[in-house]
Amino acid sequence: MICPRCDSEKVELLAKAPKDNAWEVYICKECSFSWRSTESDDIKNPEKYDKRFKINRKQINSLPLMPPIPEIIRDKE
């Protein structure tokens, strides 16, 4: 299986439906993208995934882990 977002082959099964295997959730170990087996092809198929949201795996390590949080502005009493 290939990650739709970064095209990595490091995809693992994360969870299964507790009853009747109705769905599975997968996660990419490189970019942390996750998706359900019941998603439409434009989400789970790497060839149909929107190119605007693709990630270059070579740039993952340089991406910020969290967006910057602005300083708290306190009301003056």
C-alpha positions, -999 to +999 in steps of 0.1 A: +000+000+000+012+035-008+004+067+012-018+090-009-002+121+005+036+114+004+038+082-018+057+063+009+054+026+012+057+027+050+020+023+057+006+003+086-028-008+096-038+013+126-073+000+135-101-023+123-138-021+129-147-040+160-175-058+143-177-074+108-145-057+095-166-029+079-136-006+078-099-003+085-078+028+093-043+031+079-014+055+089+017+065+070+048+062+092+066+090+073+040+118+071+014+107+097-014+109+072-043+085+081-073+074+061-101+048+063-106+020+038-141+034+031-128+068+019-134+078-017-107+072-043-097+109-043-085+104-007-071+069-007-057+065-042-022+082-046-029+089-083-062+106-076-052+125-044-053+162-050-017+173-060-021+206-040-020+185-008+009+162-016+040+164+006+075+159-005+090+133+019+124+150+017+110+181+033+091+164+061+120+168+086+122+205+080+085+212+086+075+227+119+060+202+144+035+227+155+024+260+141+037+290+161+014+301+189+011+339+193+019+355+226-011+358+250-025+393+252-039+399+286-066+425+294-053+453+317-072+454+349 
